[in-house]
Amino acid sequence: MNNNPVRHYLSNTYRKSIIRFFDNTAPILGPLNDKKGVIHIKKYYTEEQVMNMSSSRPANVKDILKRDSYLTDLFSDYLNKWNIDTCFMWETEEGENNSSIWHHDSVGHRIKIFIGVSEKSNNTGTLFVSDSYKNKYNDYLSTRINKDFNENETFLINMDVGDLMIFDTNCIHAGLYGSKPRKAITVEISNPYKGFLLPGKIGKKDFRENGSFS
């Protein structure tokens, strides 16, 4: 966090104006809106397909997603203009057992996809605060949410091999890390103009798509 209050205010004002402008032009419709910002589809891909994607290049996975009419229609219905920004393999450390802090991703409406690579673990997954996907935040620099949510306000999604999770990173969410490693192919989709104008890891500034996942 920036300790200079004037610089913090100016930076946050700039971020907020960019985020609010592009978020107000996004339709926020379609299946992702119908499911309140979070979709979990079990066994969307077969184990063989996941194995092939995991051993492939990230650019090839992006091509697979771009040929999927369900996903491309979903992106258009929700964001209107969109671009697949980055694709990478994400995994927790073996034996890691904790949870992250409640947060949003500081970029407004952006779609993130997880494709399950590891087997399901009941104490590992992503926690979401219900109906938080349309929240408008006052501060896009201090994105940690210092609040205890009760069980009626939250839900957990834990993925198995081949599962597909699609969510708006504007949702308040937190990672729940159990004793078993968690591994997923991760893809981020955002408005290309927003990604160009906003600082930080959004848009094509965060290149993690060359080479292989290994």
HELIX and SHEET records of a PDB file:
HELIX    1   1 PRO A    5  THR A   25  1                                  21    
HELIX    2   2 PRO A   31  ASP A   34  1                                   4    
HELIX    3   3 GLU A   47  SER A   54  1                                   8    
HELIX    4   4 PRO A   58  LYS A   66  1                                   9    
HELIX    5   5 SER A   69  LEU A   79  1                                  11    
HELIX    6   6 GLU A  151  GLU A  153  5                                   3    
HELIX    7   7 PRO A  192  LEU A  197  1                                   6    
HELIX    8   8 GLY A  203  LYS A  205  5                                   3    
SHEET    1   A 5 VAL A  38  ILE A  41  0                                        
SHEET    2   A 5 LEU A 164  ASP A 168 -1                                        
SHEET    3   A 5 ILE A 111  GLY A 116 -1                                        
SHEET    4   A 5 LYS A 183  SER A 190 -1                                        
SHEET    5   A 5 ASN A  83  GLU A  91 -1                                        
SHEET    1   B 4 ASN A  98  SER A  99  0                                        
SHEET    2   B 4 HIS A 173  TYR A 177 -1                                        
SHEET    3   B 4 GLY A 125  VAL A 129 -1                                        
SHEET    4   B 4 THR A 154  ILE A 157 -1                                        
END                                                                             
